[in-house]
Amino acid sequence: MYDTTASGAVNVKIQYATTDVQDSYVQCQVGALVGEDINMSGCFAGGENTITISGQVYTYTYTPETENRSGRTIAGFSTQLEEKLKNGPNAPYTDFEYFRRYYGTSYYADQWVNAAFAGGQTSFTNGNADFSQYGMEGREQIIKKGTAYMNVFMYVLREFEDALDDCKRGCINCNDDPVHAWDEGVCFYTGSLEGQDGVASGYLLHELADKRSLDFRTGGPDGTDVDGQSKLNYDLMDLFALGNYQLQSGNCPSARKTKERIAQLMYVPMIQGSLRYAYKVDKLQGGEKEKAEGAAFAAAVLPRVHAANNEAAAKIYGNLRVGASNTNFQEVKAAFESVYPKLGLTCADIGGLWNEAGKSYYPGMEPCTDASNTEVVTKRTNSTLAIALGSTFGALFAIALIAILYMRSREKQGAPVFKTEGVEVEDDQEATFN
């Protein structure tokens, strides 16, 4: 029972206990589930029954099928964000503000999903969508991807921010709450279906990163494989563990830097998804499903791109928005690549769209080259050329100097290297040549 329950309350909320065993971490799973997905095992007995609390017997009545409700909902991840974030000690929160300012509402994710359910329109400041242009095939993709990649995405970051809000600098024994909040963020990122090895099939952000790494050849610890776990998840899990340690030790400033790097990397699958479906629609005859998937991925990253460069965001939106008349994958690719430095990302983070059947990248979708790398190569080339030219001219100058000194020495000995035929020149006289 919640400790906030008032004395004499008639309607009482009770939370079921959980365990650390993933397969059976909680029983009585009802909430919004239907049919065979409902698990009534472990629920309080329905109808009229009794319960003993602190030695006192109470009579209660309830209906298990309708009165077991989820304490948290994915819709709530969106609708509760503003209330949870607006008064925090570190407000305003950077990534949340990107989305709130771009869409003009804190409830952007909830509005996106509900508009798709209704087959209606959003009412955003930017990035609007009219889902009446899609049938069920397209709206299904909008709902599924919007739920996981817009609602859950920001709530993961919210949990990390919550941990940082509670972090007490330099205190080793008083950071249990922030560590707990940090771990919740990791849980919402990963989901409950991944298993201990992290390669099972899930539905949330961890699984998305692994799927996109197969498409963009960014799998494995080095980010060059086309199977196994994504490099992104290897890197993020390391950062999750690092942040946990920093919070435990009260190193709040370093924990914030870790969180900022996590946020940067979490946009990678959204960019990859946008690029993948831009190419599918443009070059592989993608239909409503592919168009909707492209629109959903773009919606999950456009606010961040807009904060870096509004023209790049407008270009991406124009090509991938719901109802776009034309999609040019090269324009989308160029727009994303133009903002990678401001997003804290590199071309290697994103990779290129891989064609496993052909064992090559799709034409035009090869990994880009970072501008900084190009500058380094250019500088090295110029430096090498300068060194080579300098060495050459230096050697020539040395040879010339030796030759001059040699000739001067021969002249002093009375045996000049170069002689003039038919002319005798006495000492201290000038020779005249006609």
C-alpha positions in Angstrom: 0.0 0.0 0.0 1.3 3.5 -0.8 2.6 5.4 2.2 0.6 8.4 1.0 -2.7 6.7 1.7 -4.7 8.8 4.1 -6.2 7.4 7.3 -9.8 6.3 6.8 -9.5 6.2 3.0 -12.2 4.1 1.3 -10.5 3.7 -2.1 -7.0 2.3 -1.6 -4.2 1.7 -4.2 -1.9 -1.2 -3.7 1.3 -1.9 -5.7 2.3 -5.5 -6.4 5.8 -6.5 -5.3 8.4 -7.1 -8.0 11.5 -9.4 -8.0 14.9 -9.4 -9.7 14.0 -12.5 -11.7 13.3 -11.2 -15.2 11.0 -14.0 -16.3 8.7 -13.6 -13.3 9.5 -10.1 -12.1 5.8 -9.3 -11.5 2.6 -11.2 -11.6 -1.0 -9.9 -12.1 -0.3 -8.3 -15.4 -3.5 -6.7 -16.6 -3.4 -3.0 -17.3 -4.4 -2.4 -20.9 -3.6 -6.0 -22.0 -6.3 -8.0 -23.7 -7.0 -11.7 -24.3 -4.3 -14.2 -23.8 -1.8 -11.5 -22.8 -3.5 -11.0 -19.5 -1.8 -12.8 -16.5 -4.2 -13.0 -13.6 -1.8 -15.1 -11.5 -0.9 -13.3 -8.3 -3.8 -10.9 -8.4 -5.8 -10.2 -5.3 -8.9 -12.3 -5.3 -11.9 -10.6 -7.0 -15.4 -10.0 -5.6 -15.8 -9.5 -1.8 -12.9 -10.6 0.3 -10.8 -9.7 3.3 -7.2 -8.5 3.7 -5.1 -8.2 6.9 -2.9 -5.1 7.3 -0.9 -4.7 10.5 -3.1 -7.2 12.3 -6.3 -5.5 11.3 -8.8 -7.3 9.0 -10.4 -5.3 6.3 -13.2 -6.2 3.8 -12.7 -5.1 0.2 -14.3 -5.5 -3.2 -12.8 -5.1 -6.6 -12.9 -6.5 -10.1 -9.4 -7.8 -11.3 -10.2 -7.5 -15.0 -10.9 -3.8 -14.8 -9.3 -2.4 -11.6 -5.7 -3.6 -12.0 -4.2 -0.6 -13.8 -0.7 0.2 -14.8 1.1 2.7 -12.5 3.0 4.0 -15.5 1.8 4.2 -19.1 3.7 5.0 -22.3 1.2 7.8 -22.9 2.1 9.1 -19.5 5.7 9.3 -20.5 4.6 12.1 -22.8 1.8 13.8 -20.9 3.7 13.9 -17.6 6.9 15.3 -19.0 6.2 19.0 -18.6 5.1 18.6 -15.0 8.1 16.5 -14.1 10.6 18.7 -15.9 9.5 22.3 -15.6 10.6 22.9 -12.0 13.7 20.7 -11.9 16.9 22.3 -10.4 18.7 21.9 -13.7 15.8 23.2 -15.9 15.5 23.9 -18.8 16.5 20.5 -20.0 18.3 20.7 -23.3 16.9 17.8 -25.4 13.4 18.2 -24.0 13.5 21.9 -25.0 14.6 21.0 -28.6 11.3 19.0 -29.0 9.1 21.4 -27.1 10.2 24.4 -29.1 10.1 22.7 -32.4 6.7 21.1 -32.0 5.3 23.9 -29.8 4.0 21.5 -27.2 5.3 19.3 -24.4 2.8 16.6 -25.4 4.1 16.2 -28.9 4.6 12.4 -28.7 1.1 11.8 -27.3 -0.4 14.0 -29.9 1.5 12.3 -32.7 0.3 8.8 -31.7 -3.3 9.8 -31.0 -3.7 11.7 -34.2 -2.6 8.5 -36.0 -5.1 6.4 -34.1 -7.8 8.9 -35.1 -6.6 9.3 -38.7 -6.5 13.0 -38.1 -4.0 15.9 -38.1 -1.5 17.2 -35.6 -1.4 20.9 -34.6 2.3 21.5 -34.1 4.3 24.7 -34.7 6.6 22.7 -37.0 6.6 19.2 -38.4 2.8 18.7 -38.8 1.3 15.5 -40.2 -2.1 14.7 -41.7 -2.6 11.0 -41.1 -5.9 10.9 -43.1 -3.6 10.4 -46.1 -2.7 6.9 -44.8 -4.6 3.8 -44.5 -4.1 1.3 -41.6 -0.8 0.1 -43.0 0.8 3.5 -42.7 -0.9 4.5 -39.5 0.2 1.3 -37.9 3.9 2.2 -38.5 3.3 5.7 -37.2 1.7 4.5 -34.0 4.3 1.7 -33.3 7.3 3.8 -34.0 6.0 6.9 -32.4 5.2 5.0 -29.2 8.7 3.6 -28.8 10.9 6.2 -30.5 9.2 9.4 -29.4 7.4 8.6 -26.1 10.0 6.3 -24.6 13.0 8.1 -26.0 12.4 11.3 -24.1 11.4 9.5 -20.9 14.7 7.7 -20.9 16.5 11.0 -20.9 14.1 12.3 -18.3 15.1 9.6 -15.9 18.8 10.4 -16.4 18.0 14.1 -15.8 16.1 13.1 -12.6 19.2 11.3 -11.4 21.4 14.3 -12.0 18.9 16.6 -10.3 19.2 14.4 -7.1 23.0 13.9 -7.3 24.8 15.3 -4.3 28.3 16.3 -5.2 31.1 14.7 -3.3 28.7 12.5 -1.2 29.3 8.7 -1.5 26.7 7.4 0.8 23.7 9.6 -0.1 23.1 8.9 -3.8 20.9 5.9 -3.8 18.0 7.8 -5.2 19.8 9.2 -8.2 21.4 5.8 -9.0 17.9 4.2 -8.8 16.6 6.9 -11.3 19.6 6.3 -13.6 18.9 2.5 -13.6 15.3 3.2 -14.5 16.5 5.1 -17.5 18.6 2.2 -18.6 15.6 -0.2 -18.1 13.3 1.9 -20.2 16.0 2.1 -22.9 16.5 -1.7 -22.9 13.1 -3.1 -22.1 12.3 -6.4 -20.5 12.6 -8.8 -23.5 16.3 -8.5 -24.4 17.6 -11.2 -22.1 20.9 -11.2 -20.3 23.0 -11.3 -23.5 21.1 -8.4 -25.1 20.5 -10.1 -28.4 17.0 -11.3 -28.0 14.1 -9.6 -29.8 12.7 -6.6 -28.0 10.6 -3.6 -29.0 12.4 -0.6 -27.6 15.5 1.5 -28.3 18.1 -1.2 -27.6 16.6 -3.4 -30.2 16.2 -0.6 -32.7 19.9 0.2 -32.4 20.8 -3.5 -33.1 18.4 -3.6 -36.1 19.8 -0.5 -37.7 23.4 -1.6 -37.2 22.7 -4.5 -39.4 21.4 -2.2 -42.1 24.3 0.2 -41.8 27.2 -2.2 -41.0 27.9 -0.7 -37.6 27.7 -3.9 -35.5 30.3 -5.3 -33.2 32.7 -3.6 -30.8 34.5 -1.9 -33.7 31.4 -0.9 -35.6 32.2 -2.8 -38.8 30.1 -6.0 -38.5 26.8 -6.9 -40.1 25.6 -9.1 -37.2 25.5 -9.3 -33.4 25.0 -6.4 -31.1 25.5 -2.8 -32.4 28.6 -0.8 -31.5 26.1 1.8 -30.4 24.8 -0.5 -27.7 28.3 -1.5 -26.6 29.2 2.1 -26.2 26.0 3.1 -24.5 26.2 0.2 -22.0 29.7 1.3 -21.1 28.4 4.9 -20.6 25.4 3.7 -18.5 27.8 1.9 -16.2 30.2 4.9 -16.1 27.3 7.2 -15.2 26.1 4.8 -12.5 29.6 4.8 -10.9 29.9 8.6 -11.2 26.6 9.1 -9.4 27.5 6.6 -6.7 30.7 8.5 -6.0 29.1 11.9 -6.1 30.9 13.0 -9.2 27.9 15.0 -10.5 29.7 17.2 -13.1 31.2 14.1 -14.8 27.9 12.3 -14.7 26.3 15.2 -16.6 29.0 15.0 -19.3 28.3 11.2 -19.6 24.5 11.9 -19.9 25.2 14.4 -22.6 27.2 11.9 -24.6 24.5 9.3 -24.1 21.9 11.8 -25.5 24.0 12.4 -28.6 24.4 8.7 -29.4 20.7 7.9 -28.9 19.9 9.9 -32.0 22.0 7.6 -34.2 19.2 5.0 -35.0 16.7 7.8 -35.7 19.1 9.2 -38.4 19.8 5.7 -39.8 16.1 4.9 -40.0 15.4 8.2 -41.8 18.2 7.6 -44.3 17.1 3.9 -44.8 13.5 4.8 -45.7 14.4 7.8 -47.7 16.4 5.5 -49.9 13.7 2.8 -50.0 11.0 5.3 -51.0 13.3 7.0 -53.6 15.0 4.1 -55.2 13.3 0.8 -54.1 9.7 1.7 -54.9 8.7 1.9 -51.2 5.0 2.2 -50.7 2.8 3.5 -47.8 4.5 1.4 -45.2 8.0 2.7 -46.1 6.8 6.3 -46.4 5.2 6.1 -42.9 8.3 4.6 -41.4 10.4 7.4 -42.9 8.0 10.0 -41.5 8.1 8.4 -38.0 11.9 8.2 -37.8 12.3 11.8 -39.1 9.8 13.0 -36.5 11.9 11.5 -33.8 15.0 13.5 -34.8 13.9 16.6 -36.6 13.8 18.8 -33.5 17.4 18.1 -32.8 18.4 18.8 -36.4 16.4 22.0 -36.3 18.3 23.2 -33.3 21.5 22.7 -35.2 20.4 24.0 -38.6 16.8 24.9 -39.4 17.4 24.7 -43.2 18.7 21.2 -42.9 15.6 20.2 -40.9 13.3 21.8 -43.4 15.0 19.8 -46.2 14.6 16.5 -44.3 11.0 17.3 -43.4 10.1 18.2 -47.0 11.3 14.9 -48.3 10.0 12.6 -45.5 6.9 14.3 -44.2 3.5 12.6 -44.4 2.2 13.2 -47.9 5.5 14.3 -49.4 5.1 14.6 -53.1 8.7 13.5 -53.8 11.6 12.0 -51.8 15.2 12.6 -52.8 17.5 10.4 -50.6 20.6 12.4 -51.7 19.0 15.6 -50.3 18.1 13.9 -47.0 21.6 12.4 -46.7 23.3 15.7 -47.4 21.1 17.5 -44.9 21.9 15.1 -42.1 25.6 15.0 -42.9 25.8 18.8 -42.7 24.9 18.7 -39.0 26.8 15.7 -37.7 29.5 17.9 -36.1 26.9 19.9 -34.2 25.1 16.8 -33.1 28.4 15.4 -31.8 28.4 12.6 -34.3 30.7 11.3 -37.0 30.2 9.5 -40.3 31.5 6.3 -38.7 28.7 6.5 -36.1 26.1 6.4 -38.8 27.7 4.1 -41.4 26.3 3.5 -44.8 23.2 1.6 -46.0 24.5 -2.0 -46.6 23.2 -4.4 -49.2 23.9 -7.8 -47.7 22.9 -9.6 -50.9 25.4 -7.7 -53.0 28.0 -7.4 -50.2 28.3 -3.7 -50.9 26.8 -0.4 -50.0 23.8 0.8 -52.0 24.8 3.3 -54.6 25.0 6.8 -53.1 24.6 5.5 -49.6 28.2 4.8 -48.8 29.5 6.1 -45.4 30.5 9.8 -45.7 33.9 11.2 -44.8 34.2 13.6 -41.9 35.3 17.1 -42.8 37.9 17.0 -40.0 39.4 13.9 -41.5 39.6 15.5 -44.9 41.4 18.5 -43.4 43.8 16.3 -41.6 44.7 14.4 -44.8 45.0 17.7 -46.7 47.2 19.2 -44.0 49.4 16.1 -43.9 49.7 16.1 -47.7 50.6 19.8 -47.8 53.1 19.3 -44.9 54.7 16.4 -46.7 55.0 18.4 -49.9 56.5 21.3 -48.1 59.0 19.1 -46.3 60.0 17.5 -49.6 60.4 20.8 -51.4 62.2 22.3 -48.5 64.6 19.4 -48.4 65.2 19.5 -52.2 65.9 23.2 -52.2 68.1 22.9 -49.1 70.1 20.2 -50.8 70.6 22.2 -53.9 71.6 25.2 -52.0 74.2 23.2 -50.1 75.6 21.8 -53.3 75.8 25.2 -54.9 77.6 26.6 -51.8 80.2 23.8 -51.8 80.8 24.4 -55.6 81.4 28.1 -55.0 83.8 27.5 -52.2 85.7 24.9 -54.3 86.0 27.2 -57.2 87.2 30.0 -55.0 89.9 27.7 -53.5 91.1 26.7 -57.0 91.4 30.4 -58.0 93.5 31.2 -55.0 95.8 28.3 -56.0 96.2 29.8 -59.4 94.3 27.0 -61.1 90.8 28.2 -61.7 88.2 25.8 -62.8 87.2 27.9 -65.8 89.9 29.4 -68.1 89.7 32.0 -70.9 91.5 31.0 -74.1 94.1 33.5 -75.6 94.0 36.0 -72.8 96.8 36.5 -70.3 95.9 38.5 -67.3 98.6 39.8 -65.0 98.0 40.4 -61.3 96.3 43.6 -60.5 95.3 44.2 -64.1 91.9 44.2 -65.7 91.1 42.1 -68.7 89.1 43.6 -71.4 87.1 41.5 -73.8 86.1 43.0 -77.1 
